[in-house]
Amino acid sequence: MVLAAGLGTRMRPLTDHTPKPLLQAGGRTLIDYHLARLAAAGVREVVINTAWLGEQIEAALGSQAHGMALHYSREAEPLETAGGIRRALPLLGEQPFLVVNGDIWTDIDFAALLTPPAGLAHLVLVDNPPHVPGGDFRLLATAGVALAAKVADNSGPPSPGARAYTFSGVGVYRPALFHSLPDGPARLAPLLRAAMTDGQVTGQHHDGHWYDIGTPARLAALDHWLRSGAAGAPAEE
């Protein structure tokens, strides 16, 4: 699932007439980068949730892209992350599914995430960008495990050996994580924290490229970087 229903308020005036997923960087729309990577990973069906100017997204992408079938979960108003996923469950089915935020650019290996999570969720975390200096979650490594065995929230004193990271917006979820939600707006963080308390969330750190496209300045920096072919990550404004 690609999350594409946001209003893009921080991207105005660019998003006054264009939905954020259709903004371009490096000569391609933001959502096309995701779709191409998903197809290369072996994904064959993608659900896209839409709200603000969603008809433009459907008109631009149609019913297939990069050999994948596209399905749309239409929202009269944005339902937040968890609410949007909950609304799309009939399209997503009963098996675990990969979710990607539509407002990021990344080289995360989606193919490596197509294994069902051990618990209810598996999150990809990244180094904290300047605009999220405190991070979102702590990644706790257990003895003999290369990846983290558990993710805990970032409140309270740090646990020994724990480090705070930022949630990348890329995760794998089991439908059961969302079954208790009523239809309507709902945030993802409370669901994850409750699942973490029960030891139902795992995580891993991605040390490659990841970019949160939250402002016009960040979009311009990403565009410049992609067009220049530079090796380093785009600079923050």
Buried (B, 14 or more C-beta within 10 A) or exposed (E): BBBBBBBBEBBEEBBEEBBBBBBEBBEEBBBBBBBBBBBEBEBEBBBBBBBBBBEBBBEBBEEEBBEBEBBBBBBEEBBBBBBBBBBBBEBBEEEBBBBBBBBBBBEBBBEEBBEEBEBBBBBBBBBBBEEBEEBBBBBBBEEEEEEBBBBBBBEEEEEEEBBBBBBBBBBBBBBEBBEEBEEEBBEBBEBBBBBBEEBBBBBBBBEEBBBBBBBBEBBBBBBBBBEEEEEEBBEEE
